[in-house]
């Protein structure tokens, strides 16, 4: 049994590791002598490949069988990956699970794993799907309902790190084991925001000229350690994309074709990003003025000293007029 887990959804991968151990060892799953966990990031290991092969070929005298789990397998050196791929080509009899953050399908190791074992991919949910992921995961894993406002708060506060979300919820239930529902007030009290808010989250508020949403998110970014120059660059690029989209659709091109022409994902840019509505709300003249002002702000922020308050006011003025 050879399994490779690839992706950054660590919560789901951890669930699969437990299932792998259950399938491989049955009633011996909790016996520490029946399993070996190897960390490819361990600097004390000179050759991770040799350790894996040795562990797979050794059965403890105290256990009838042994399973091997390799964590952070993407940290293996190139030579170790080649050595492991050569060894796996012969489909050895072993119970081996490799946990990769990422592994390109073009690599020799990936091709061998796909041939002699099973490759499963676990990508983190996108930020816009995180609330839905939490709302589904919590009742299934923790056996408790969760308020929509609570799952939205967790998505905004913790981002797409699925393992962090599950660990923070475990902390909540440790303090409130008798709660019948995970509420917004409960998670707000016990979980502090830990997510760096990327500048692109401003783009939809900016595009729709939503002054309230824009100023609130701008404040969160700048006072949460965000970089005003990154914000300017993000908004400048988005404004230029909207201007190009406006020009192409005005010439008769469909929205899907226009999005493709400027290198944007149709679903994200046109449907979720409301590109057509954004263009209507700005208009060509105002959008051009905003682009010129963003270019000026980029230069001014880089060439002179601005306080965070001054940066916030200058950026807020783009939408609040």
C-alpha positions as CSV (number, residue, x, y, z in Angstrom):
1,X,0.0,0.0,0.0
2,X,1.7,3.2,-1.2
3,X,-0.2,6.5,-0.9
4,X,0.9,10.1,-1.7
5,X,-1.1,13.1,-0.4
6,X,-0.4,16.3,-2.2
7,X,-1.6,19.8,-1.3
8,X,-1.9,22.4,1.5
9,X,-5.2,21.3,3.0
10,X,-3.5,19.9,6.1
11,X,-6.7,19.2,8.0
12,X,-8.0,16.9,5.3
13,X,-4.6,15.2,4.8
14,X,-4.4,14.5,8.6
15,X,-7.7,12.8,8.4
16,X,-6.4,10.7,5.5
17,X,-3.3,9.8,7.5
18,X,-5.5,8.4,10.3
19,X,-7.6,6.5,7.7
20,X,-4.4,5.1,6.2
21,X,-3.1,3.9,9.5
22,X,-6.5,2.3,10.3
23,X,-6.5,0.5,6.9
24,X,-2.9,-0.6,7.2
25,X,-2.7,-1.6,10.8
26,X,-6.3,-2.2,12.0
27,X,-6.3,-2.8,15.7
28,X,-2.6,-2.0,15.9
29,X,-3.2,1.6,14.7
30,X,-2.4,3.1,18.1
31,X,0.6,0.9,18.8
32,X,3.7,3.2,18.5
33,X,5.8,0.2,17.6
34,X,3.7,-0.5,14.5
35,X,4.4,2.8,12.8
36,X,7.3,5.1,12.0
37,X,6.9,8.8,11.3
38,X,9.8,10.3,9.3
39,X,10.1,14.1,8.9
40,X,11.9,15.0,5.7
41,X,12.8,18.4,7.3
42,X,14.9,16.6,10.0
43,X,18.4,18.0,9.6
44,X,19.8,15.0,11.6
45,X,18.9,12.7,8.7
46,X,21.6,12.5,6.1
47,X,19.4,10.6,3.6
48,X,15.7,10.6,3.9
49,X,15.3,8.1,1.1
50,X,17.6,5.6,2.9
51,X,15.6,6.0,6.2
52,X,12.3,5.4,4.3
53,X,13.6,2.3,2.6
54,X,15.1,1.0,5.9
55,X,11.9,1.6,7.8
56,X,9.8,0.0,5.1
57,X,12.0,-3.1,5.1
58,X,12.1,-3.5,8.8
59,X,9.4,-5.0,11.0
60,X,9.7,-4.4,14.7
61,X,10.3,-7.5,16.8
62,X,7.5,-6.2,19.0
63,X,4.9,-5.7,16.3
64,X,3.6,-7.9,13.5
65,X,3.6,-5.2,10.9
66,X,4.8,-1.6,10.3
67,X,3.5,1.4,8.5
68,X,5.7,4.4,7.5
69,X,4.4,8.0,7.3
70,X,6.7,10.6,5.8
71,X,5.8,14.2,6.7
72,X,6.9,17.3,4.7
73,X,8.1,15.0,1.9
74,X,8.5,18.0,-0.4
75,X,11.6,18.9,1.6
76,X,13.6,15.9,0.3
77,X,16.7,16.6,-1.6
78,X,16.8,16.0,-5.3
79,X,19.1,13.0,-4.9
80,X,16.8,11.5,-2.3
81,X,13.8,11.9,-4.6
82,X,15.6,10.1,-7.4
83,X,16.7,7.3,-5.1
84,X,13.2,6.9,-3.7
85,X,11.7,6.9,-7.3
86,X,14.1,4.2,-8.4
87,X,13.3,2.0,-5.4
88,X,9.5,2.5,-5.8
89,X,9.6,1.5,-9.5
90,X,9.7,-2.2,-8.4
91,X,6.5,-1.7,-6.4
92,X,7.9,-2.9,-3.1
93,X,5.6,-4.6,-0.6
94,X,5.2,-1.9,2.1
95,X,2.8,0.3,3.9
96,X,4.0,3.8,3.0
97,X,2.3,7.2,3.0
98,X,4.1,10.4,1.7
99,X,2.7,13.8,2.7
100,X,3.7,16.5,0.2
101,X,2.9,20.2,0.4
102,X,3.5,20.1,-3.4
103,X,4.9,17.8,-6.0
104,X,4.8,18.5,-9.7
105,X,3.2,16.0,-12.0
106,X,6.2,16.3,-14.3
107,X,8.7,14.9,-11.8
108,X,9.9,11.3,-11.9
109,X,8.8,10.6,-8.3
110,X,5.2,11.7,-9.1
111,X,5.0,9.5,-12.2
112,X,6.3,6.5,-10.2
113,X,3.9,7.1,-7.3
114,X,1.0,7.4,-9.7
115,X,2.0,4.1,-11.3
116,X,2.7,1.9,-8.3
117,X,0.4,3.6,-5.7
118,X,-2.3,6.1,-5.2
119,X,-1.9,9.9,-5.5
120,X,-4.6,12.1,-3.8
121,X,-4.7,15.9,-4.0
122,X,-5.9,18.1,-1.2
123,X,-5.8,21.8,-2.1
124,X,-6.8,24.5,0.4
125,X,-10.2,26.1,-0.3
126,X,-10.1,29.5,-1.9
127,X,-10.8,32.3,0.5
128,X,-14.2,33.0,-1.0
129,X,-15.1,29.3,-0.3
130,X,-13.7,29.1,3.2
131,X,-16.9,30.1,5.0
132,X,-18.7,27.3,3.2
133,X,-15.9,24.8,4.0
134,X,-16.1,25.7,7.7
135,X,-19.9,25.4,7.8
136,X,-19.6,21.9,6.3
137,X,-16.6,20.7,8.3
138,X,-17.7,21.7,11.8
139,X,-20.9,19.6,12.0
140,X,-19.2,16.6,10.4
141,X,-16.0,16.7,12.5
142,X,-17.0,18.3,15.8
143,X,-20.6,17.1,15.8
144,X,-21.9,20.6,16.6
145,X,-23.8,23.1,14.5
146,X,-22.2,26.5,13.8
147,X,-23.8,29.8,13.2
148,X,-23.3,31.3,9.7
149,X,-21.9,34.4,11.3
150,X,-19.4,32.3,13.3
151,X,-18.1,30.5,10.2
152,X,-17.8,33.8,8.4
153,X,-15.8,35.3,11.3
154,X,-13.5,32.2,11.3
155,X,-12.9,32.5,7.5
156,X,-12.1,36.2,7.8
157,X,-9.9,35.8,11.0
158,X,-8.0,32.7,10.1
159,X,-7.9,32.5,6.3
160,X,-7.5,29.3,4.3
161,X,-5.3,27.4,6.8
162,X,-7.6,24.4,7.4
163,X,-5.4,22.9,10.2
164,X,-5.3,26.2,12.1
165,X,-9.1,26.5,11.8
166,X,-9.6,23.1,13.3
167,X,-7.0,23.7,16.1
168,X,-8.7,27.0,17.0
169,X,-12.1,25.3,17.2
170,X,-10.7,22.6,19.4
171,X,-9.5,25.3,21.7
172,X,-13.0,26.8,21.8
173,X,-14.5,23.4,22.7
174,X,-11.8,22.9,25.3
175,X,-13.0,26.0,27.1
176,X,-16.7,25.5,26.3
177,X,-17.2,21.7,26.1
178,X,-20.9,21.9,27.0
179,X,-21.9,24.4,24.3
180,X,-24.7,23.1,22.1
181,X,-23.8,25.4,19.2
182,X,-20.7,27.2,18.1
183,X,-21.8,30.8,18.0
184,X,-20.4,34.1,16.7
185,X,-20.0,35.5,20.2
186,X,-18.1,32.4,21.3
187,X,-15.6,32.4,18.5
188,X,-15.2,36.2,18.6
189,X,-14.4,36.0,22.3
190,X,-11.9,33.1,22.1
191,X,-10.3,33.5,18.6
192,X,-8.2,36.5,17.6
193,X,-7.7,37.3,13.9
194,X,-4.4,35.8,12.7
195,X,-4.7,36.2,8.9
196,X,-2.7,38.7,6.8
197,X,-5.4,40.3,4.6
198,X,-4.1,40.4,1.0
199,X,-4.6,43.7,-0.9
200,X,-6.7,42.0,-3.6
201,X,-9.6,41.7,-1.1
202,X,-10.0,45.5,-1.5
203,X,-10.5,45.1,-5.3
204,X,-14.2,44.3,-5.3
205,X,-15.1,47.1,-2.8
206,X,-13.0,49.5,-4.9
207,X,-14.5,48.3,-8.2
208,X,-18.1,48.6,-6.9
209,X,-17.3,52.0,-5.3
210,X,-18.6,50.6,-2.1
211,X,-17.3,53.3,0.3
212,X,-18.3,51.6,3.5
213,X,-16.8,48.2,2.6
214,X,-13.7,49.8,1.0
215,X,-12.8,52.0,4.0
216,X,-13.4,49.3,6.5
217,X,-11.2,46.7,4.6
218,X,-8.6,49.4,3.9
219,X,-8.4,50.1,7.6
220,X,-8.1,46.4,8.5
221,X,-5.2,46.0,6.0
222,X,-3.2,49.0,6.9
223,X,-3.5,48.7,10.6
224,X,-3.0,44.9,10.4
225,X,0.5,45.3,9.2
226,X,-0.3,45.6,5.5
227,X,1.9,47.5,3.1
228,X,0.3,50.6,1.5
229,X,2.5,50.3,-1.6
230,X,1.2,46.7,-2.2
231,X,-2.4,48.1,-1.8
232,X,-1.7,50.8,-4.4
233,X,-0.1,48.3,-6.8
234,X,-3.1,45.9,-6.4
235,X,-5.7,48.6,-7.0
236,X,-3.7,50.1,-10.0
237,X,-3.6,46.7,-11.7
238,X,-7.3,46.1,-11.0
239,X,-8.2,49.5,-12.3
240,X,-6.2,48.9,-15.5
241,X,-7.9,45.5,-16.0
242,X,-11.3,47.1,-15.6
243,X,-10.4,49.8,-18.1
244,X,-9.2,47.2,-20.7
245,X,-12.3,45.1,-20.0
246,X,-14.5,48.2,-20.6
247,X,-12.7,49.0,-23.9
248,X,-13.0,45.5,-25.2
249,X,-16.6,45.0,-24.4
250,X,-17.4,48.4,-25.9
251,X,-16.0,47.1,-29.2
252,X,-18.5,44.3,-29.2
253,X,-16.4,41.6,-27.5
254,X,-18.3,39.3,-25.1
255,X,-17.5,39.5,-21.4
256,X,-16.0,36.0,-21.5
257,X,-13.8,36.9,-24.5
258,X,-12.7,40.2,-22.9
259,X,-11.8,38.5,-19.7
260,X,-9.7,35.9,-21.6
261,X,-8.0,38.6,-23.7
262,X,-6.7,40.4,-20.5
263,X,-5.7,37.1,-18.9
264,X,-8.4,37.0,-16.2
265,X,-10.5,34.1,-15.0
266,X,-14.0,34.6,-16.2
267,X,-15.7,33.3,-13.1
268,X,-13.6,35.2,-10.6
269,X,-13.3,38.5,-12.6
270,X,-16.6,38.7,-14.4
271,X,-19.1,36.9,-12.2
272,X,-17.7,37.1,-8.7
273,X,-15.8,40.4,-9.4
274,X,-18.9,42.0,-11.1
275,X,-16.6,43.5,-13.7
276,X,-19.4,44.9,-15.9
277,X,-21.1,46.6,-12.9
278,X,-17.7,48.0,-11.8
279,X,-17.2,49.5,-15.2
280,X,-20.6,51.1,-15.2
281,X,-20.2,52.6,-11.7
282,X,-16.8,54.1,-12.5
283,X,-17.2,55.2,-16.1
284,X,-14.1,55.7,-18.3
285,X,-13.3,59.3,-17.2
286,X,-13.4,58.5,-13.4
287,X,-11.5,55.3,-13.9
288,X,-8.7,57.0,-15.8
289,X,-8.5,59.7,-13.1
290,X,-8.2,56.9,-10.4
291,X,-5.4,55.2,-12.4
292,X,-3.5,58.5,-12.7
293,X,-3.9,59.1,-8.9
294,X,-2.8,55.6,-8.0
295,X,0.3,56.0,-10.2
296,X,1.1,59.3,-8.3
297,X,0.5,57.6,-4.9
298,X,2.8,54.8,-5.8
299,X,5.6,57.2,-6.5
300,X,4.8,59.4,-3.4
301,X,4.7,56.5,-1.0
302,X,8.0,55.2,-2.3
303,X,9.8,58.5,-2.4
304,X,8.7,60.2,0.9
305,X,7.7,59.4,4.4
306,X,3.9,59.0,5.0
307,X,2.2,58.1,8.2
308,X,-0.3,55.3,8.1
309,X,-3.1,57.8,8.7
310,X,-2.0,59.9,5.8
311,X,-1.8,56.8,3.6
312,X,-5.3,55.7,4.7
313,X,-6.8,59.1,3.9
314,X,-5.1,59.3,0.5
315,X,-6.3,55.9,-0.5
316,X,-9.8,56.4,0.9
317,X,-10.2,59.5,-1.2
318,X,-10.2,57.4,-4.3
319,X,-13.6,56.1,-3.5
320,X,-15.0,58.4,-0.9
321,X,-15.7,61.7,-2.7
